Amino acid sequence: MIKTILIDDEPLARSIVREYLQSFKEIEIVAECNDGFDGIKAIQQHQPELIFLDIQMPKINGFEMLEIAEPLPDVIFTTAFDEFAMKAFEANAIDYLLKPFSKERFDKAMTKWLVNRNSNSSQKSLEKIVEKFNYQPEEKNRIVVKNGANIKIIPVADVLYLEAFDDYVKIYTTDGMQLKKKTLSFYEQTLDEQKFLRVHRSYIIQLTQLTKVEPYDNNNHIAMLKNGTKIPVSRSGYLKLKEVLGI
């Protein structure tokens, strides 16, 4: 049997997927979840091959959930927000069902997934989609991280600075450091540009944490933060700092 989980805060939406899945005898629904927190726990417990996932949900959205879910299953998105219905979904192994969807459309999505389930194309597509399309309003206000079995929501106001670290980003707050599997470019585009500035290819700082900028050599500077941290500032970063600070 192929295990699947339904993750949607609307009971009616889950019941429709449940009904449509009756035609696919090889699929077993092992859990139903109302939000992303429960979804992450259910994925860890049952390790399904496939999940049906809403994007807009309480607590954390579907994309935020996928960023920290382990192991990462294949996904068929089910949502009413058509602004996320991008052509990229149809071009990849990942499918997207816009509510309300018909049994015919559902069957098409399932057939597409069953054909692609034994390849790694869907996983690669999913990672690209999560990285590319996770620009939702809440992303400007919070960062969701997973530390062991715990899920933590960090208000961006608590972030001191961010540092690139291989395929991850180190997020520094007064409570310590958290790792997030993202790129620094993502946060450069997502965070409020009036509050956060990329001063170096490896660093983004919160401007309210800046106390002074000192010369380091002919082309570079050092930014001093309130907590005493010294952040390297490139020549281009220094020019951006001068513009933002009006100096």
The 8 nearest C-alpha neighbors of each residue, nearest first, counted from 0:
[[1, 25, 26, 27, 2, 24, 3, 28],
 [0, 2, 26, 27, 25, 48, 3, 47],
 [3, 1, 47, 27, 48, 28, 26, 29],
 [2, 4, 49, 28, 47, 50, 27, 29],
 [5, 3, 50, 30, 28, 31, 29, 51],
 [4, 6, 31, 51, 50, 32, 13, 7],
 [7, 5, 32, 52, 31, 51, 33, 38],
 [6, 8, 53, 33, 9, 52, 32, 34],
 [7, 9, 33, 34, 56, 10, 6, 32],
 [8, 10, 12, 7, 11, 13, 33, 14],
 [11, 9, 13, 12, 14, 8, 7, 33],
 [12, 10, 14, 13, 9, 15, 16, 8],
 [11, 13, 15, 9, 14, 10, 16, 7],
 [14, 12, 10, 16, 11, 15, 17, 5],
 [13, 15, 17, 11, 12, 16, 18, 10],
 [16, 14, 18, 12, 17, 13, 19, 11],
 [17, 15, 19, 13, 18, 14, 20, 12],
 [16, 18, 14, 20, 15, 19, 13, 21],
 [19, 17, 15, 16, 20, 21, 14, 22],
 [18, 20, 16, 21, 17, 15, 22, 102],
 [19, 21, 22, 17, 23, 18, 16, 26],
 [22, 20, 23, 19, 18, 24, 17, 26],
 [23, 21, 20, 24, 19, 18, 106, 25],
 [24, 22, 20, 21, 25, 26, 19, 109],
 [25, 23, 26, 22, 21, 27, 20, 0],
 [24, 26, 0, 23, 1, 27, 2, 22],
 [27, 25, 1, 24, 23, 0, 2, 28],
 [26, 28, 2, 1, 3, 29, 0, 25],
 [29, 27, 3, 4, 30, 2, 26, 5],
 [28, 30, 4, 27, 3, 2, 45, 31],
 [31, 29, 4, 28, 5, 32, 41, 3],
 [30, 32, 5, 4, 6, 33, 29, 13],
 [31, 33, 6, 38, 37, 34, 5, 7],
 [32, 34, 8, 7, 6, 37, 31, 9],
 [35, 33, 36, 37, 32, 8, 56, 57],
 [34, 36, 38, 37, 64, 59, 39, 61],
 [37, 35, 38, 39, 34, 40, 59, 58],
 [38, 36, 40, 35, 39, 34, 32, 41],
 [37, 39, 35, 41, 36, 40, 32, 6],
 [38, 40, 42, 36, 68, 41, 37, 35],
 [41, 39, 37, 43, 38, 42, 44, 36],
 [40, 42, 44, 38, 43, 39, 45, 37],
 [43, 41, 46, 39, 45, 44, 40, 38],
 [44, 42, 40, 41, 46, 45, 69, 39],
 [45, 43, 41, 42, 46, 40, 39, 47],
 [44, 46, 42, 47, 43, 41, 29, 2],
 [47, 45, 42, 43, 44, 70, 48, 72],
 [48, 46, 2, 3, 49, 45, 72, 42],
 [47, 49, 72, 2, 73, 3, 1, 46],
 [50, 48, 73, 3, 72, 47, 74, 2],
 [49, 51, 4, 74, 3, 5, 52, 73],
 [52, 50, 5, 75, 76, 74, 6, 4],
 [51, 53, 76, 6, 77, 50, 7, 75],
 [52, 54, 77, 78, 7, 76, 55, 61],
 [55, 53, 61, 60, 78, 56, 52, 62],
 [54, 56, 60, 53, 61, 57, 78, 80],
 [55, 57, 60, 34, 8, 54, 59, 58],
 [58, 56, 59, 34, 60, 55, 8, 35],
 [59, 57, 56, 60, 34, 35, 36, 152],
 [60, 58, 35, 57, 63, 56, 64, 61],
 [61, 59, 56, 55, 63, 54, 62, 64],
 [60, 62, 54, 64, 63, 53, 65, 55],
 [61, 63, 65, 64, 60, 129, 133, 66],
 [64, 62, 66, 60, 61, 65, 59, 143],
 [63, 65, 61, 62, 66, 35, 67, 68],
 [64, 66, 68, 62, 67, 63, 61, 71],
 [67, 65, 63, 64, 68, 62, 180, 129],
 [66, 68, 65, 64, 145, 69, 144, 63],
 [69, 67, 65, 39, 71, 66, 64, 70],
 [70, 68, 71, 43, 67, 42, 39, 72],
 [69, 71, 68, 72, 46, 43, 42, 47],
 [70, 72, 69, 68, 73, 65, 42, 122],
 [73, 71, 48, 49, 47, 70, 74, 50],
 [72, 74, 49, 48, 50, 122, 121, 71],
 [75, 73, 50, 49, 51, 76, 72, 93],
 [74, 76, 51, 94, 95, 93, 52, 50],
 [75, 77, 95, 52, 51, 53, 96, 74],
 [78, 76, 96, 53, 52, 97, 95, 51],
 [77, 79, 53, 97, 98, 80, 54, 76],
 [78, 80, 98, 97, 81, 77, 99, 53],
 [81, 79, 82, 78, 83, 97, 84, 55],
 [80, 82, 84, 83, 79, 97, 78, 85],
 [83, 81, 84, 80, 85, 79, 97, 78],
 [82, 84, 81, 85, 80, 132, 78, 54],
 [85, 83, 81, 82, 86, 95, 88, 97],
 [84, 86, 87, 83, 88, 82, 89, 81],
 [85, 87, 88, 89, 90, 84, 91, 83],
 [86, 88, 90, 85, 89, 91, 128, 84],
 [87, 89, 86, 90, 94, 91, 93, 85],
 [90, 88, 86, 87, 91, 94, 93, 92],
 [89, 91, 87, 88, 86, 92, 93, 94],
 [92, 90, 93, 89, 88, 124, 87, 121],
 [91, 93, 121, 120, 115, 94, 124, 112],
 [92, 94, 91, 88, 121, 75, 125, 74],
 [95, 93, 75, 88, 108, 89, 92, 76],
 [94, 96, 76, 75, 77, 88, 97, 84],
 [97, 95, 77, 76, 98, 100, 78, 94],
 [96, 98, 78, 79, 100, 77, 99, 95],
 [99, 97, 79, 100, 78, 96, 77, 80],
 [98, 100, 97, 101, 79, 96, 78, 12],
 [101, 99, 98, 97, 104, 96, 102, 105],
 [102, 100, 104, 103, 105, 99, 106, 98],
 [101, 103, 105, 104, 106, 19, 100, 107],
 [102, 104, 106, 101, 105, 107, 100, 108],
 [105, 103, 107, 101, 106, 102, 100, 108],
 [106, 104, 102, 108, 107, 103, 101, 109],
 [107, 105, 109, 103, 108, 104, 110, 102],
 [106, 108, 104, 110, 105, 109, 111, 103],
 [109, 107, 111, 105, 106, 110, 94, 112],
 [110, 108, 106, 112, 111, 107, 113, 105],
 [109, 111, 113, 107, 112, 108, 106, 114],
 [112, 110, 108, 114, 109, 113, 107, 115],
 [111, 113, 109, 115, 114, 110, 116, 108],
 [114, 112, 110, 116, 115, 111, 109, 117],
 [113, 115, 111, 112, 116, 110, 117, 109],
 [116, 114, 112, 113, 117, 118, 111, 92],
 [117, 115, 113, 118, 112, 114, 121, 119],
 [116, 118, 115, 119, 114, 113, 120, 121],
 [117, 119, 120, 116, 115, 121, 122, 114],
 [118, 120, 122, 121, 123, 117, 116, 115],
 [121, 119, 123, 118, 122, 124, 92, 115],
 [120, 122, 92, 124, 123, 119, 93, 125],
 [123, 121, 125, 124, 119, 120, 126, 73],
 [124, 122, 120, 126, 125, 121, 127, 119],
 [125, 123, 121, 127, 122, 126, 91, 120],
 [124, 126, 122, 128, 127, 123, 121, 129],
 [127, 125, 129, 123, 128, 124, 130, 122],
 [128, 126, 124, 130, 125, 129, 131, 123],
 [127, 129, 131, 125, 130, 126, 132, 124],
 [130, 128, 126, 127, 133, 131, 132, 62],
 [129, 131, 127, 128, 132, 133, 126, 181],
 [132, 130, 128, 129, 127, 133, 134, 185],
 [131, 133, 134, 129, 128, 130, 83, 135],
 [132, 134, 129, 135, 131, 130, 62, 63],
 [135, 133, 132, 138, 189, 136, 131, 139],
 [134, 136, 138, 137, 133, 139, 132, 189],
 [137, 135, 138, 139, 134, 140, 189, 133],
 [136, 138, 140, 139, 135, 141, 134, 142],
 [137, 139, 136, 140, 141, 135, 134, 142],
 [140, 138, 190, 137, 136, 189, 141, 191],
 [139, 141, 137, 155, 138, 154, 142, 136],
 [142, 140, 154, 155, 153, 138, 139, 137],
 [141, 143, 153, 152, 144, 154, 138, 155],
 [142, 144, 152, 151, 153, 141, 63, 145],
 [145, 143, 151, 150, 179, 152, 142, 146],
 [146, 144, 150, 149, 67, 151, 147, 143],
 [147, 145, 149, 148, 150, 144, 151, 177],
 [146, 148, 149, 145, 150, 144, 151, 67],
 [147, 149, 146, 150, 145, 40, 43, 39],
 [150, 148, 146, 147, 145, 151, 144, 36],
 [151, 149, 145, 144, 146, 148, 152, 143],
 [150, 152, 144, 143, 145, 153, 149, 146],
 [151, 153, 143, 142, 141, 144, 154, 150],
 [152, 154, 142, 141, 155, 143, 151, 157],
 [155, 153, 141, 156, 157, 140, 142, 152],
 [154, 156, 141, 158, 157, 140, 153, 142],
 [155, 157, 154, 158, 140, 159, 141, 153],
 [158, 156, 155, 154, 172, 159, 153, 173],
 [157, 159, 172, 155, 156, 160, 171, 170],
 [160, 158, 172, 205, 171, 204, 157, 208],
 [159, 161, 204, 171, 203, 158, 205, 170],
 [162, 160, 170, 203, 169, 202, 171, 204],
 [161, 163, 202, 169, 201, 168, 164, 203],
 [164, 162, 168, 201, 183, 169, 167, 165],
 [163, 165, 167, 168, 166, 162, 169, 201],
 [164, 166, 167, 163, 168, 182, 180, 181],
 [167, 165, 164, 180, 181, 182, 168, 163],
 [168, 166, 180, 164, 181, 179, 165, 182],
 [167, 169, 163, 179, 164, 162, 178, 181],
 [170, 168, 178, 162, 161, 177, 163, 171],
 [171, 169, 161, 177, 176, 178, 168, 160],
 [170, 172, 176, 160, 159, 175, 158, 161],
 [173, 171, 158, 174, 159, 175, 157, 176],
 [172, 174, 175, 171, 157, 159, 158, 176],
 [175, 173, 172, 176, 171, 157, 177, 158],
 [176, 174, 172, 173, 171, 177, 170, 158],
 [175, 177, 171, 170, 172, 169, 178, 174],
 [176, 178, 170, 169, 171, 179, 175, 144],
 [179, 177, 169, 168, 170, 167, 180, 176],
 [178, 180, 168, 167, 181, 144, 169, 177],
 [181, 179, 167, 166, 168, 178, 182, 66],
 [182, 180, 167, 179, 168, 183, 166, 185],
 [181, 183, 184, 185, 168, 167, 166, 186],
 [182, 184, 186, 185, 163, 187, 168, 181],
 [185, 183, 187, 182, 186, 188, 181, 189],
 [186, 184, 182, 188, 183, 187, 189, 181],
 [187, 185, 189, 188, 183, 184, 190, 182],
 [186, 188, 184, 185, 189, 190, 183, 197],
 [189, 187, 186, 185, 190, 184, 192, 191],
 [188, 190, 186, 187, 139, 185, 134, 191],
 [191, 189, 139, 186, 187, 192, 188, 195],
 [190, 192, 193, 194, 195, 139, 189, 188],
 [193, 191, 195, 194, 190, 196, 187, 188],
 [192, 194, 191, 195, 196, 243, 206, 190],
 [195, 193, 192, 191, 206, 205, 196, 207],
 [196, 194, 205, 192, 204, 206, 191, 193],
 [195, 197, 203, 204, 198, 192, 205, 194],
 [198, 196, 203, 199, 202, 204, 187, 236],
 [197, 199, 236, 232, 196, 203, 202, 233],
 [200, 198, 202, 233, 232, 201, 236, 197],
 [199, 201, 202, 198, 197, 233, 163, 183],
 [200, 202, 163, 199, 162, 203, 183, 164],
 [203, 201, 162, 199, 161, 197, 200, 198],
 [202, 204, 197, 161, 196, 160, 198, 195],
 [205, 203, 160, 196, 195, 206, 159, 161],
 [204, 206, 195, 207, 159, 208, 194, 160],
 [205, 207, 208, 209, 194, 195, 204, 196],
 [206, 208, 209, 205, 194, 210, 195, 159],
 [209, 207, 224, 206, 225, 205, 159, 210],
 [208, 210, 224, 206, 207, 211, 223, 225],
 [211, 209, 224, 223, 225, 208, 212, 222],
 [210, 212, 223, 209, 222, 213, 224, 221],
 [213, 211, 222, 221, 223, 220, 214, 210],
 [212, 214, 221, 220, 215, 222, 211, 223],
 [215, 213, 220, 216, 221, 219, 212, 217],
 [216, 214, 220, 219, 221, 213, 217, 218],
 [217, 215, 219, 218, 214, 220, 221, 213],
 [216, 218, 219, 215, 214, 220, 234, 233],
 [219, 217, 234, 216, 233, 220, 215, 214],
 [218, 220, 233, 216, 234, 215, 232, 217],
 [221, 219, 214, 215, 232, 213, 231, 212],
 [220, 222, 231, 213, 232, 230, 212, 215],
 [223, 221, 212, 230, 229, 211, 231, 232],
 [224, 222, 229, 211, 210, 228, 209, 212],
 [225, 223, 209, 208, 228, 227, 210, 226],
 [224, 226, 208, 227, 210, 209, 223, 228],
 [225, 227, 224, 228, 208, 223, 173, 159],
 [228, 226, 224, 225, 223, 229, 210, 230],
 [227, 229, 224, 226, 223, 230, 225, 222],
 [228, 230, 223, 222, 221, 227, 224, 231],
 [229, 231, 222, 221, 232, 228, 223, 202],
 [232, 230, 221, 220, 222, 233, 199, 229],
 [233, 231, 220, 198, 199, 221, 236, 219],
 [234, 232, 236, 219, 199, 235, 237, 198],
 [233, 235, 237, 236, 219, 218, 238, 232],
 [236, 234, 238, 237, 233, 239, 198, 199],
 [237, 235, 198, 233, 239, 234, 238, 232],
 [236, 238, 240, 234, 239, 235, 232, 233],
 [237, 239, 235, 241, 240, 236, 242, 234],
 [238, 240, 236, 242, 237, 241, 243, 235],
 [241, 239, 237, 243, 242, 238, 244, 236],
 [242, 240, 246, 238, 244, 239, 243, 245],
 [241, 243, 245, 239, 240, 244, 238, 246],
 [244, 242, 240, 245, 241, 239, 193, 246],
 [245, 243, 241, 242, 246, 240, 239, 206],
 [244, 246, 242, 243, 241, 240, 239, 238],
 [245, 241, 244, 242, 243, 240, 238, 239]]
